[in-house]
């Protein structure tokens, strides 16, 4: 893994917004190739944002595809509802399906990628009828987050969020992170961004998405049927050291979906920032093959 890439990596995209059911959805759009083959919509994971895809945007565009990365409703710069249940994967998927319908209005096929919790939401969007030509699940799983440090962090974080709010929850998160060498080596500018992003996010959204990570059922068979019914292609990608859903879980999910499976070397749960060149070597050729 490398520290050369982050949410603050330079790119040629422009800040914009998409019309969403809960208000404007903040996005990074582009660069747009002269004759794009498709639009690629990128969904971040829990506590994430559009900036998680900053290291990928130019590479996707160089492959002839138009990237659009968003903050999900309730994340960072996108407003969201006050009802926690509206942040569960199917409910958010319904909102994302509406965005995809809008994006497809320019006549280009839409490819959908969801990272981590964004993968569960992307699955929800397909199950809600999103008109996608292809679906990529990156570092995501077949159902709820399995036992481990990440699930334990959600259990600790919920009472803090409910009782004391996002500022207090993030203060504890920083205290825990301060023990990690990667955090100590992180540029102050990036630390400041991560803090601003978290405390700008909706409390209801953080709680609702956490509930989704704890409770999402296995919908793999439903998804496989939906992809077959609309002739959409699929891909599952995992970092070789993923510590959320295991590589074996993700490989089995790909088998059940009857789609290719690929592993990004020198990456853990977030290949998009840990090894974006390695991830692009997998994504771009596969996506281009879908569009022939």
C-alpha positions in Angstrom: 0.0 0.0 0.0 1.1 3.6 -0.6 0.5 6.9 1.0 0.9 8.7 -2.4 -2.8 8.7 -3.0 -5.7 10.1 -0.9 -9.0 11.9 -0.9 -7.0 15.1 -1.7 -5.2 13.7 -4.8 -5.3 16.2 -7.7 -7.7 15.5 -10.5 -9.4 17.1 -13.5 -13.0 16.8 -12.3 -15.4 19.7 -11.6 -17.5 20.1 -8.6 -21.2 19.9 -9.5 -24.5 18.6 -8.1 -27.3 16.2 -9.3 -31.0 16.8 -8.6 -31.9 14.3 -5.8 -35.1 13.5 -3.9 -33.6 15.0 -0.7 -31.9 18.0 -2.3 -28.8 18.5 -4.4 -26.4 15.6 -4.4 -22.8 16.9 -4.3 -20.7 15.4 -7.1 -17.3 15.4 -8.8 -17.9 15.1 -12.6 -15.3 14.4 -15.2 -13.0 14.7 -16.8 -15.4 14.0 -19.7 -13.8 12.4 -22.7 -14.6 13.9 -26.1 -16.6 10.8 -27.0 -17.4 8.9 -23.8 -18.4 5.2 -24.0 -20.4 5.4 -20.8 -21.0 7.2 -17.6 -19.6 5.6 -14.5 -21.4 6.5 -11.2 -19.2 6.0 -8.1 -20.8 5.4 -4.7 -18.7 5.8 -1.5 -18.9 3.7 1.7 -19.9 4.5 5.3 -18.4 7.8 6.5 -17.1 8.3 3.0 -17.6 10.9 0.2 -17.0 11.6 -3.5 -13.4 12.5 -2.7 -12.7 8.8 -2.0 -12.5 8.4 -5.7 -10.2 11.3 -6.4 -7.3 9.1 -7.4 -9.4 7.2 -10.0 -11.2 10.0 -11.8 -8.5 10.9 -14.4 -7.7 7.3 -15.1 -11.3 6.4 -15.7 -11.6 9.3 -18.1 -8.4 8.3 -19.9 -10.1 5.0 -20.6 -12.9 6.7 -22.5 -15.5 6.8 -19.7 -17.1 9.7 -17.9 -16.7 9.4 -14.1 -19.2 10.9 -11.7 -18.5 10.5 -8.0 -21.1 11.5 -5.4 -21.7 12.0 -1.7 -24.6 9.7 -0.8 -27.6 11.6 0.7 -26.6 12.6 4.3 -22.9 12.4 3.6 -20.6 15.4 3.7 -22.0 18.0 1.3 -25.3 16.2 0.3 -28.4 16.8 2.5 -30.4 13.8 3.6 -33.6 12.9 5.4 -34.1 12.9 9.2 -35.5 9.4 9.2 -32.8 6.9 9.9 -34.6 4.1 8.0 -34.2 6.0 4.8 -30.4 5.3 4.9 -30.8 1.5 4.7 -29.4 0.0 1.5 -32.7 -0.5 -0.3 -34.1 2.9 0.7 -30.9 4.7 -0.4 -30.8 2.5 -3.5 -34.2 3.8 -4.5 -32.8 7.4 -4.3 -29.7 6.4 -6.3 -31.8 4.6 -8.9 -33.5 8.0 -9.5 -30.1 9.6 -10.0 -29.2 6.9 -12.5 -32.4 7.4 -14.5 -31.4 11.1 -14.7 -27.9 10.4 -15.8 -29.0 7.9 -18.5 -31.0 10.7 -20.1 -28.1 11.7 -22.3 -28.2 8.4 -24.1 -25.0 6.9 -22.6 -25.1 3.6 -20.8 -24.5 3.9 -17.0 -22.1 1.7 -15.1 -22.4 1.7 -11.3 -19.7 1.1 -8.8 -20.3 0.9 -5.1 -17.5 0.7 -2.5 -18.2 -1.0 0.9 -21.5 0.2 2.2 -21.9 1.9 -1.2 -21.9 -1.6 -2.7 -24.9 -2.5 -0.6 -26.6 0.7 -1.8 -25.6 0.0 -5.4 -27.2 -3.5 -5.1 -30.3 -1.8 -3.7 -30.4 0.6 -6.7 -30.3 -2.4 -9.1 -33.0 -4.1 -7.1 -35.1 -0.9 -7.3 -34.9 -1.0 -11.1 -31.9 1.3 -11.8 -31.2 1.3 -15.6 -27.5 0.2 -15.4 -25.5 -1.6 -18.0 -23.1 -3.0 -15.4 -22.5 -3.2 -11.7 -19.1 -3.4 -9.8 -19.0 -4.2 -6.1 -15.7 -3.1 -4.6 -14.8 -4.2 -1.1 -18.4 -5.0 -0.3 -20.2 -8.1 0.9 -23.3 -10.3 0.5 -24.9 -9.2 3.8 -24.3 -7.5 7.1 -20.8 -6.7 8.2 -19.2 -9.8 9.8 -17.9 -9.7 13.4 -14.6 -7.9 13.8 -13.1 -4.5 14.7 -15.3 -2.6 12.2 -18.5 -4.0 13.7 -17.3 -3.3 17.2 -16.5 0.3 16.3 -20.1 0.7 15.1 -21.4 -0.7 18.5 -19.2 1.8 20.4 -20.1 4.7 18.1 -23.9 4.5 18.3 -24.4 5.6 21.9 -21.8 8.4 21.4 -23.6 9.7 18.3 -27.0 9.5 20.0 -26.0 10.9 23.3 -23.3 13.5 22.3 -23.4 14.1 18.5 -20.9 13.9 15.7 -18.2 16.1 17.3 -17.9 13.9 20.3 -18.0 10.7 18.3 -15.2 12.0 16.0 -13.1 13.1 19.0 -13.1 9.5 20.3 -12.4 8.2 16.7 -9.3 10.5 16.6 -8.1 9.3 20.0 -8.2 5.7 18.8 -6.6 6.6 15.4 -3.8 8.4 17.1 -2.3 5.1 18.1 -1.9 4.0 14.4 1.3 4.8 12.5 -0.6 5.6 9.4 -2.5 8.3 11.2 0.6 9.8 12.7 2.2 9.9 9.3 -0.8 11.5 7.7 -0.6 15.0 6.3 -2.4 17.6 8.6 -4.4 18.8 5.6 -5.8 15.3 5.1 -6.6 14.8 8.8 -8.5 18.1 8.7 -10.4 17.0 5.7 -11.4 13.7 7.3 -12.6 15.5 10.4 -14.6 18.1 8.4 -16.2 15.4 6.3 -17.3 13.4 9.3 -18.7 16.2 11.4 -20.5 17.6 8.3 -22.4 14.4 7.8 -25.9 13.8 9.0 -26.3 12.2 12.4 -29.3 10.3 11.1 -27.3 9.2 8.1 -24.5 7.9 10.2 -26.9 6.0 12.5 -29.0 4.7 9.7 -26.1 3.4 7.6 -24.6 1.8 10.7 -27.9 0.0 11.2 -27.7 -1.2 7.6 -24.2 -2.5 8.1 -25.4 -4.4 11.1 -28.6 -5.8 9.6 -28.5 -6.1 5.8 -29.7 -9.6 4.7 -28.2 -11.7 2.0 -29.8 -10.5 -1.3 -27.2 -12.1 -3.7 -29.7 -14.4 -5.4 -32.1 -11.4 -5.9 -29.3 -9.4 -7.4 -28.2 -12.2 -9.7 -31.7 -12.5 -11.0 -32.0 -8.8 -11.5 -28.7 -8.6 -13.5 -29.8 -11.5 -15.7 -33.2 -10.1 -16.3 -31.9 -6.8 -17.7 -28.7 -8.2 -19.3 -26.4 -6.2 -17.1 -22.9 -7.4 -16.5 -21.1 -7.5 -13.1 -17.8 -7.6 -11.4 -16.6 -8.1 -7.8 -13.3 -6.6 -6.7 -11.5 -7.0 -3.4 -8.2 -5.7 -1.9 -6.0 -8.7 -1.0 -5.9 -7.7 2.7 -9.6 -6.6 3.1 -10.4 -6.5 6.8 -14.2 -5.8 6.4 -15.7 -8.6 4.3 -13.1 -11.3 3.7 -11.6 -12.0 0.3 -13.2 -15.4 0.4 -16.7 -14.0 1.2 -16.3 -11.6 -1.8 -15.0 -14.4 -4.0 -18.0 -16.6 -3.1 -20.4 -13.7 -3.7 -18.9 -13.3 -7.3 -19.4 -17.0 -7.8 -23.1 -16.8 -6.8 -23.6 -13.8 -9.0 -21.8 -15.6 -11.9 -19.6 -12.6 -12.5 -15.8 -12.3 -12.6 -13.8 -11.8 -9.4 -10.5 -9.8 -9.1 -8.1 -9.0 -6.4 -6.1 -5.8 -6.1 -2.6 -6.4 -4.7 -1.1 -4.1 -2.1 -4.5 -3.0 -1.0 -6.9 -3.7 2.0 -10.4 -2.3 2.2 -10.0 0.8 0.1 -8.1 0.0 -3.1 -9.4 3.3 -4.5 -6.9 5.1 -2.3 -4.5 2.3 -1.3 -3.6 1.2 -4.8 -5.6 3.1 -7.5 -3.3 2.2 -10.4 -3.7 -1.5 -9.6 -7.5 -1.0 -9.3 -7.7 0.9 -12.6 -5.8 -1.9 -14.4 -8.7 -4.1 -13.4 -11.7 -1.8 -13.9 -11.0 0.0 -17.1 -10.3 -2.9 -19.4 -13.3 -4.9 -17.9 -15.7 -1.9 -18.3 -14.5 -1.3 -21.9 -15.1 -4.9 -22.7 -18.7 -4.6 -21.5 -19.3 -1.8 -24.0 -18.1 -3.4 -27.2 
